[in-house]
Amino acid sequence: MNVPLNDLQNPLETFSTFVELLSYRAENQPQQKAYTFLRDGEIEETSLTFQELDQKARAIATNLQSVGATNQRALLLYPPGLEFITAFLGCLYAGVVAVPAYPPRPNMKLSRLLAIVKDAEAMFVLTTKSLLANLENRFVEDAELATMRCLSTDDIDNNLSLDWQQPRLSGDSLAFLQYTSGSTGTPKGVMVSHGNLLCNQIAIARGFKHTQKTSHVIWLPLFHDMGLIGNVLQSLYLGTPSILMSPVAFLQRPLRWLQAISRYQATTSGGPNFAYDLCVSKITPEQRATLDLSSWDVAFNGAEPVRAETLENFANYFACCGFRREAFYPCYGMAEATLFITGGLKNDPPVLYPVDGAALEENRVVGVAKPKEGTKVIVSCGQTWLDEKIAIADPTTLTKCPDGKVGEIWVHGTSVAAGYWQRPEQTQETFQAYLTDTREGPFLRTGDLGFLQDGELFITGRLKDVIIIRGQNHYPQDIELTVQKSHPALRPNCGAAFTIEQKGQQRLVIVQEVERVYLRRLNVAEVVGNITEAVAANHGLQVYATVLIRPGSIPKTSSGKIQRQACKRGFLDHSLNVVEDWSESPEEKAKFQQLEADVNSLLAKVQAGDSTFRELNVKESA
């Protein structure tokens, strides 16, 4: 549903920066609670009104201006909590370009953080007083990090807010650098402007049909676009309350997420597939009986692709709590488009489209009236909003795909960012694509595959992740789902399928986490056998190598997406946290096992004093 930007009547939509927006909230809703953080996902620890938020942001901005940080890049390294929000807004108030990132854990390598610092040329680090000393000690390990100036923002005097100097900002001013998750390569800084942010907030509000009665519950990481833009900034845009908890609190006890929705009668919350799957598998019927989810009317799912089975299982399991399947809101977005690209119609059930699986592997879309064996059900991620436009393009010829053909998803609109920070060649390649047959453009090349049907966008996979064996396309997420269902010892949403070249051929490799409770009693032969049989039966493929790894060790993005290319690199350089590695081909494995048996037999005979070996030893000594 495209709505021209100049047709929007809401006075909020006349603002050009988030500084103007927060100032407006502080003036018009000073005592209304904006954000509340739940310690351990359960106990209210801290909260901020819009007036307090504005005051803290001004004080932080004054401090940053006093040290010459205006127009510079500042790395934000914060634990879960409200301090990240005040620091981010403080950067906006100071005209400082914020660079959100994840604070390094103790023993965690600094390679990704260093890559971001080098790329952004960040000179400042903002953090909390409790983390400051540890970060300074860690940064000494690297000469480039050691030169950065570290500042704590949670102990800044609020009275400094009186000295704040408003910077010159416009809608085109750079607000922050959103570094990509790095699922397929080196992290790149997406240049997000104030105008991009505000346009995307309008699109989210309209797509989700948010109102002044909307309230959020958030467990997603705040340094990631889904948590920051889709939840924190959307709440600020709406002037409505948000309840926050740490991702760890949710992962340790998924019940906490739904308890918070129930307790605060939240209307909007969500996450990727795995969050909903985790609730179904970990929340008991007794715990479920304590929940009231009737207020939840936007349960967004931003995974690509959204799984029909995930929606069905969650809706069935929590229907008795008042959850309605119509609340599910599959959507699609990415950092390069600020966040939100497409979403469905609120209060309508998700649109499911059964297609012929074999045809899909040939990039053809063939609808199936009556689902049968080989049918694949794809979930729509909705339609565009505001001025966004989508084209499905052939990634090789760069021409527009005909109807019924899978191609690369290209996006045009005001929410699309300007490009990657100081990467002109990659910016031109990704953000300035034109269709060679119609000359339409510029488009953002998303790298995602999909198709349009009756105005609805359907995601089928990631261009760089598609597995091609013997000329046939296979989507890794389908193989990964087959693997995870093959044995109870395998963790859901924690596997990767990819190919490597072996003797001139592409061969399939599976990397899969094992459930913790199975580590001590893992029947490796049974698990690998189940995986091999299931993949052969469902996809007609031979598994070349299966690597079972420890729980929590598979490379993922900050939003929980599997980093298949990182898994591939880990497999090739032997850096995965392996429980058991079945990495040889069947022929090589058999030879190895026979050799191992022969060696063991020889050793046993030597140890038993076999005369043959004593005689051989004498001859060799002579």
ABEGO torsion letter per residue (X at the ends): XBBBAAABABAAAABABAAAAAAAAAAABAABBABBBBBGGABBABBBBAAAAAAAAAAAAAAAAAAGABGBBBBBBBBBEAAAAAAAAAAAAAGBBBBBBBBBBBGBBAAAAAAAAAAAGBABBBBBAAAAAAAAAAAAABAAAAABBBBBAAABBAAAAAABBBBBBBAABBABBBBBAGAAEBBBBBBBBAAAAAAAAAAAAAAAGBBAABBBBBABBAABAAAAAAAAAAAAAAGBBBBBBBAAAAAABAAAAAAAAAAAGBABBEEBAAAAAAAAAABBAAAAAABBAAABABBBBABOBBBAAAAAAAAAAAAAAGBBAAABBBBBBBAAAGBBABBBBBGBBBBBBBBBAAAAAAGBBBBBABBBBGBBBBBBAEBBBEABBBBBBBAAAGBBBBBGBBBBBBBBEAABBAEBBGBAAAAAAAAABBBAAAGBOBBBBAGBBBBBBGGBBBBAEBAAABBBBGGBBBBAAAAAAAAAAABAABBBGABBBBBBBBGGBBBBBBBBBBBAAAAAABBAAAAAAAAAAAAAAAAGBBBABBBBBBBGABBBBAAGBBBAAAAAAAAAAGABBBABBBABBAAAAAAAAAAAAAAAAAAAAAAAGBAAAAAAAAAAAX
